[in-house]
Amino acid sequence: MTMNFDLFAPEPNPNLLPFDGEVEDCGLILDADQAQQYFDYFYRYLAWQQDEVLLYGKYFKTARKIAWYGDQDYHYHYSGMAKQAHLWNPLLLALKQQVEAETGQVFNSCLANLYENGQQAMGWHSDDEANLRSPERETVIASLSLGASRKFRFKHKTQKQTVDLMLHSGQLIVMKGQTQRYWKHMLAKSTRVLAPRINLTFRYFYQDAKRPES
Ligand SMILES: O=C(O)CCC(=O)C(=O)O
């Protein structure tokens, strides 16, 4: 069964998921002008670079670009790939503080994604790496959209349930509780979307997490 949250003017909703996790839709936390100004600035000034992913034993550069920022120059090594966070850009830091005030959560990093158009997307995955988990604190990821509206989807890992919603410019959702454990998410492709979109995912990164692959 698919639940569809396709409202054009998103209303806050405390939980979009039917079970096994929590995705809070905080609605629009920026008005259209603010969202556009942030979009224009981040599009121009964040340190965008193509991401590299390992698929079936081969490295690929993604079409979408990423930029990673944090309280420190965190390092992340995964399957032979090394990534390093930049120290906060001042405007991104101000927005992080606004998101912290909206959500009551603390974040120490932000992974930004840039999709130039609807052909650029992100496949099914969950953000359940060891560096995002702690026995003391549940994984909370706040995701802020800027620019073109895009379809975002959740799929339960063992049941047939899916949940779809449109993400609009200025809209904030928060993935928390058991969401990363039981659900995957993805950003769908669309031939109709020609405009770019930036997504900011505010996260808490544990630099010293023990990972089996490190
Ligand atoms: O662009 C989006 O909304 C999805 C981003 C995402 O899934 C991620 O950063 O893990």
The ligand as an SDF file (V2000), in Angstrom:
LIG
                    3D

 10  9  0  0  0  0  0  0  0  0999 V2000
   17.6420   15.1440   -1.6480 O   0  0  0  0  0  0  0  0  0  0  0  0
   16.9780   14.5700   -0.8110 C   0  0  0  0  0  0  0  0  0  0  0  0
   15.9260   15.0140   -0.3790 O   0  0  0  0  0  0  0  0  0  0  0  0
   17.4720   13.2170   -0.3010 C   0  0  0  0  0  0  0  0  0  0  0  0
   18.7940   13.2830    0.3790 C   0  0  0  0  0  0  0  0  0  0  0  0
   19.1360   11.9990    1.0460 C   0  0  0  0  0  0  0  0  0  0  0  0
   18.4220   11.0330    0.9550 O   0  0  0  0  0  0  0  0  0  0  0  0
   20.3510   11.8990    1.8240 C   0  0  0  0  0  0  0  0  0  0  0  0
   21.1470   12.8480    1.8830 O   0  0  0  0  0  0  0  0  0  0  0  0
   20.5480   10.8190    2.4380 O   0  0  0  0  0  0  0  0  0  0  0  0
  1  2  2  0
  2  3  1  0
  2  4  1  0
  4  5  1  0
  5  6  1  0
  6  7  2  0
  6  8  1  0
  8  9  2  0
  8 10  1  0
M  END
$$$$
